[in-house]
Amino acid sequence: MTRVPTDADFKSLGSDLTVSLHFPDPPASTTSIMLLFHGLGDAESAFAAFARAVNLPGVLAIAIRGPSVLPPSLVADDQETAATFGQGPQHFHWGDDLRLDGAGQLDDDPGFDRAVQLVDGKLIQDVLIKKCGWRYDDVLLFGFGQGGTFALALAARVAARAASDSSDSSGSRTADFKGIVAIGPAVPSAVTGAPTAAPRFATPLLVCGAAGGEAVSGETKELLRRRFTFVEMAAWKRANDEDNGMPRNRAEMLPIMQFIAKRPQR
């Protein structure tokens, strides 16, 4: 039997995973769940505020903090940042490690094993599915930057696990999510490294980003179509055609709202 999660259900996460919840009004109207993953060097508080501002009807929004702390040396040096470091870690990421690529930039795909284990194992399986009776196809993923890359890796890893375990002990009828909205992501090896003969992921995918950015390029779309059955792209027209920041106006939010609205409710 499915029930709406309560704050108490998430206490089992302990210090392993920090979450911020935004319930629809009334909470009993919940028909789906959205997990929000912030970008590199951010925290869950910004996405909790975003969820409150968007306030999707019938959607329980769960903003999640990346499980790893970003070193101070990798955070922009300004007065605000210096103040926050005096009050404890405020900047987080989703990767297993922080690696530099050949160009000296942070690797877009640092491995997401720990984050997948925590989000899939402790949050989705233990709390949402086993405690509260929801399924994977009740859950939307929304990620920005590295959080979008992590959302793609999470969906791929969950589908691969289900394919290799026909019994699927989670009790879910399917290991495909309701949908993914990824803003300015890179394509992780969990997606590109799947065997050619493996079935494509049934989770619908919307990728958003600046029109001149790699995230919404034709090459990226074709790469994703090899692994995902349904792929949409939203290319935003901005003064800086490589600016992959969060949506800033109604025109940029519209394809996201339309995509979410098309996902069937319980």
C-alpha positions in Angstrom: 0.0 0.0 0.0 1.3 3.4 -0.9 1.4 6.3 1.6 2.8 9.8 1.5 6.2 9.9 3.2 6.5 12.0 6.4 9.5 13.8 7.9 10.0 10.9 10.3 10.5 8.4 7.4 13.8 10.2 6.4 15.4 10.1 9.8 16.8 6.7 8.9 19.1 8.5 6.5 21.0 9.8 9.5 24.2 11.8 8.6 24.7 9.8 5.4 22.3 11.9 3.3 20.9 15.3 4.0 17.5 16.2 2.4 15.1 19.1 2.3 11.4 18.3 1.7 8.7 20.4 0.0 5.2 18.8 0.2 2.3 19.8 -2.1 -0.7 21.4 -0.4 -2.3 19.3 1.0 0.4 16.6 1.4 -2.3 14.0 0.8 -2.5 15.2 -2.8 1.0 13.7 -3.6 0.9 11.6 -6.8 4.6 11.7 -7.6 8.0 12.4 -6.2 10.8 14.6 -7.6 14.5 14.2 -6.5 16.6 17.4 -7.1 20.4 17.2 -7.5 22.3 20.5 -7.2 25.4 21.3 -9.3 29.1 21.1 -8.4 30.0 23.2 -5.4 26.4 24.0 -4.4 24.1 22.6 -1.7 20.5 21.4 -1.4 19.2 24.7 0.0 19.2 26.4 -3.3 17.2 23.6 -4.9 14.8 23.4 -2.0 14.1 27.1 -2.7 13.6 26.3 -6.4 11.1 23.6 -5.5 9.1 25.9 -3.3 9.1 28.6 -6.0 7.9 26.2 -8.7 5.5 24.4 -6.3 4.4 21.6 -8.7 0.9 20.4 -7.9 0.9 16.9 -6.5 4.7 16.6 -6.4 6.7 15.9 -3.2 10.1 17.6 -4.0 13.1 16.2 -2.2 16.3 18.3 -2.6 19.4 16.3 -1.8 22.8 17.4 -0.7 25.8 15.8 -2.5 27.6 13.4 -0.2 31.1 14.8 -0.7 32.5 18.2 0.5 34.3 20.3 -2.1 37.7 21.5 -0.9 38.0 25.3 -0.2 40.7 25.6 -2.8 38.2 24.7 -5.5 35.6 27.3 -4.5 35.6 30.8 -5.9 37.6 33.2 -3.6 35.2 35.9 -2.5 34.0 37.4 0.8 30.7 35.4 0.8 32.6 32.1 0.3 35.1 33.0 3.0 32.4 33.7 5.5 30.6 30.4 4.8 33.8 28.3 5.3 34.1 29.8 8.7 30.7 28.3 9.6 31.4 24.8 8.3 31.3 23.1 4.8 28.7 24.7 2.5 29.8 23.4 -0.9 29.3 19.8 -2.1 29.6 17.4 -5.0 28.4 14.0 -6.2 31.6 12.4 -7.4 33.7 9.7 -5.8 36.7 11.8 -6.3 37.8 15.1 -7.9 40.0 14.4 -11.0 41.5 16.7 -13.6 41.2 15.9 -17.3 43.8 16.5 -19.9 42.9 20.2 -20.2 43.4 20.7 -16.4 39.6 21.0 -15.8 37.6 19.0 -13.3 36.6 15.7 -14.8 32.8 15.6 -15.6 32.7 11.9 -14.8 34.5 11.4 -11.5 32.6 8.2 -10.7 29.3 8.2 -8.8 29.4 4.9 -6.9 29.0 6.3 -3.4 26.2 8.7 -4.4 24.3 6.0 -6.3 24.5 3.6 -3.3 23.2 6.3 -0.9 20.4 7.8 -3.2 19.3 4.5 -4.7 19.9 2.2 -1.7 19.0 4.3 1.3 16.6 6.9 -0.1 14.7 5.3 -3.0 14.7 1.7 -2.0 14.7 1.8 1.8 12.5 4.8 2.3 10.3 5.5 -0.7 9.8 1.9 -2.0 10.0 -0.4 1.1 8.7 2.0 3.8 6.1 3.9 1.7 5.2 1.7 -1.2 6.2 4.0 -4.1 7.8 2.7 -7.3 10.7 3.9 -9.5 8.2 5.0 -12.1 6.7 7.4 -9.5 10.0 9.3 -9.2 11.2 12.2 -11.4 14.9 13.2 -11.4 15.9 16.8 -11.8 19.6 17.7 -11.9 21.7 20.7 -12.7 25.3 20.5 -14.1 27.1 17.7 -12.2 23.7 16.9 -10.6 22.3 16.3 -14.1 25.2 14.1 -14.9 24.6 12.2 -11.7 20.9 11.8 -12.6 21.8 10.1 -15.9 24.3 7.8 -14.1 21.8 7.0 -11.4 19.1 6.0 -14.0 21.6 3.9 -16.0 22.9 2.1 -12.9 19.4 1.3 -11.6 18.4 -0.1 -15.0 21.6 -2.1 -15.2 21.1 -3.6 -11.8 17.5 -4.5 -12.5 18.5 -6.2 -15.8 21.1 -8.3 -14.0 18.7 -9.3 -11.2 15.5 -10.7 -12.6 14.1 -11.0 -9.1 14.5 -7.3 -8.4 14.2 -7.4 -4.6 13.1 -3.8 -4.4 9.5 -4.9 -5.0 9.1 -2.3 -7.8 7.4 -3.3 -11.0 9.9 -1.4 -13.1 13.4 0.1 -12.6 12.6 3.0 -15.1 12.0 6.4 -13.6 9.1 8.6 -14.5 11.4 11.0 -16.2 14.7 13.0 -16.0 15.2 16.7 -16.5 18.9 17.4 -16.8 20.2 21.0 -17.2 23.7 21.3 -18.8 24.9 17.7 -18.0 27.8 15.8 -19.3 27.1 12.2 -20.5 28.6 9.8 -17.9 30.3 6.5 -18.7 27.5 4.7 -17.0 25.5 5.6 -20.1 28.1 5.4 -22.8 29.7 2.3 -21.4 26.7 0.0 -21.7 27.0 -2.9 -24.0 25.8 -2.2 -27.6 23.2 -5.0 -27.4 21.8 -3.9 -24.1 18.2 -2.7 -24.2 17.7 1.1 -24.2 16.5 2.8 -21.0 12.7 3.5 -21.1 13.0 6.6 -18.8 12.0 9.7 -20.7 14.7 12.4 -20.8 14.7 16.1 -21.3 18.1 17.9 -21.6 18.2 21.7 -21.3 21.0 24.2 -21.9 22.3 27.2 -23.9 22.0 26.8 -27.6 25.7 26.9 -28.1 26.6 24.4 -25.4 27.7 20.8 -25.7 24.9 19.6 -23.6 22.2 20.2 -26.3 24.4 19.6 -29.3 23.4 17.2 -32.1 26.3 14.9 -31.1 25.1 14.7 -27.5 21.5 14.0 -28.6 22.6 11.1 -30.8 24.8 9.7 -28.0 21.8 9.8 -25.6 19.4 8.3 -28.2 21.6 5.2 -28.4 20.8 4.5 -24.7 17.4 6.3 -24.1 14.2 5.5 -26.0 12.8 9.0 -25.6 15.1 12.1 -25.7 14.0 15.8 -25.9 16.3 18.8 -26.1 15.5 22.4 -25.1 18.1 24.8 -26.5 17.9 28.2 -24.7 18.8 31.4 -26.6 21.0 33.5 -24.4 23.4 36.3 -24.8 26.2 33.9 -23.9 25.4 30.9 -26.0 27.4 28.6 -23.7 25.7 29.8 -20.5 24.1 26.7 -18.9 22.7 28.3 -15.8 19.4 27.5 -14.3 16.2 28.6 -16.2 15.6 32.3 -15.7 12.3 33.1 -17.4 9.0 31.6 -18.5 10.2 30.7 -22.0 13.1 28.6 -20.5 10.8 27.0 -17.9 8.0 26.1 -20.4 9.6 23.0 -21.9 10.4 21.7 -18.4 6.8 22.2 -17.2 5.4 20.7 -20.4 7.7 17.6 -20.0 6.7 17.1 -16.4 3.0 17.6 -17.2 3.2 14.8 -19.8 4.4 12.3 -17.3 1.4 10.2 -16.1 0.4 10.5 -12.5 -0.6 7.6 -10.2 
